[in-house]
């Protein structure tokens, strides 16, 4: 595998990760594990000490932000809207293994319709998450 030897240092990324952990039921009896070693350019024991402090601070901030995002509900609402098609009969057939991508492609070609992509609104969601982190 590939390892960055890096403690968590990005609050928005950590908040999103913890958001998903909480939405999935939390850590249970587990916890956060830091791959504790100094980085290539940080070779003093003090650097390792500060890495732990900063990593825990980032995780604590991320956890508080994740709670706010969950309570706000807009991120979940956006995801629900984006993936609502999976609740429709065709989506359920795909998830249940009753329809393949080849079958879907054949159906679209038979209807001779143009299937236009729909924006995921990535920038809007990133901006929204950043407002919680400010």
C-alpha positions in Angstrom: 0.0 0.0 0.0 0.8 3.7 -0.2 1.0 5.8 3.0 1.4 9.5 3.4 2.7 9.3 7.0 0.4 12.2 7.7 -1.9 13.0 10.5 -5.3 14.5 9.8 -4.7 18.1 8.9 -7.7 19.2 6.8 -10.8 20.1 8.8 -13.4 19.9 5.9 -12.1 16.5 4.7 -12.1 15.2 8.2 -15.6 16.6 8.9 -17.0 14.8 5.8 -15.3 11.5 6.8 -16.7 11.7 10.3 -20.1 12.7 8.9 -20.2 9.4 7.0 -18.9 7.5 10.0 -21.7 8.9 12.2 -24.3 8.4 9.5 -23.2 4.7 9.4 -23.7 4.3 13.1 -20.4 5.5 14.6 -17.2 3.7 15.5 -18.8 1.2 17.9 -16.1 0.2 20.3 -13.4 1.3 18.0 -11.7 4.7 17.7 -9.3 6.7 15.6 -5.9 5.3 14.7 -3.0 7.5 13.8 -0.2 5.8 11.9 2.3 7.4 14.3 5.6 8.3 12.7 7.3 11.4 11.7 7.2 12.5 8.1 10.2 12.7 5.7 10.8 16.4 6.4 9.8 16.3 10.1 12.4 14.2 11.9 12.3 15.4 15.5 10.3 13.6 18.2 8.7 17.0 18.9 7.2 16.9 15.3 5.5 13.6 16.2 4.1 15.2 19.4 2.7 18.1 17.4 1.3 15.8 14.8 -0.7 14.0 17.5 -2.0 17.3 19.0 -2.9 18.7 15.6 -4.5 15.5 14.4 -6.7 15.2 17.5 -7.7 18.9 17.2 -8.7 18.4 13.6 -10.7 15.3 14.4 -12.4 17.1 17.3 -13.3 20.1 15.0 -14.4 17.7 12.3 -16.7 15.8 14.7 -18.4 19.0 15.9 -18.9 20.1 12.3 -20.2 16.7 11.3 -22.8 16.9 14.0 -23.9 20.4 12.8 -24.1 19.1 9.2 -26.2 16.1 10.3 -28.6 18.3 12.3 -28.8 20.8 9.4 -29.9 18.0 7.0 -29.1 19.7 3.8 -26.3 17.4 2.8 -28.5 14.3 3.3 -31.3 16.0 1.4 -29.0 16.7 -1.5 -27.8 13.1 -1.5 -31.4 11.8 -1.3 -32.4 14.0 -4.3 -29.3 13.0 -6.3 -29.8 9.2 -5.8 -33.7 9.1 -5.7 -33.7 7.1 -8.9 -32.4 4.1 -7.0 -35.7 3.9 -5.1 -37.6 3.7 -8.4 -38.5 0.2 -9.8 -35.6 0.3 -12.3 -33.1 1.3 -9.6 -34.4 -1.5 -7.3 -34.1 -4.0 -10.2 -30.5 -3.0 -10.8 -29.6 -3.2 -7.1 -31.4 -6.6 -6.9 -29.5 -8.0 -9.8 -32.6 -8.3 -12.0 -31.3 -5.8 -14.6 -27.8 -5.4 -16.1 -26.2 -2.3 -17.6 -26.4 -4.0 -21.0 -30.2 -4.4 -20.6 -30.4 -0.7 -19.6 -28.3 0.3 -22.6 -30.6 -1.7 -24.9 -33.7 -0.1 -23.4 -32.3 3.4 -23.9 -31.3 2.7 -27.5 -34.7 1.2 -28.2 -36.4 4.3 -27.0 -34.0 6.4 -29.1 -33.9 9.1 -26.4 -31.0 11.4 -25.5 -30.1 10.7 -21.8 -28.7 14.0 -20.6 -26.3 14.1 -17.6 -27.6 15.8 -14.5 -25.2 18.0 -12.4 -24.2 16.7 -9.0 -23.8 20.3 -7.8 -20.3 19.5 -6.4 -19.3 23.1 -6.0 -22.5 24.1 -4.2 -22.0 21.2 -1.7 -18.3 22.0 -1.2 -19.1 25.6 -0.6 -21.8 24.6 1.9 -19.5 22.3 3.8 -16.9 25.1 3.9 -19.4 27.4 5.6 -19.6 25.0 8.5 -15.8 25.0 8.8 -15.4 28.8 8.8 
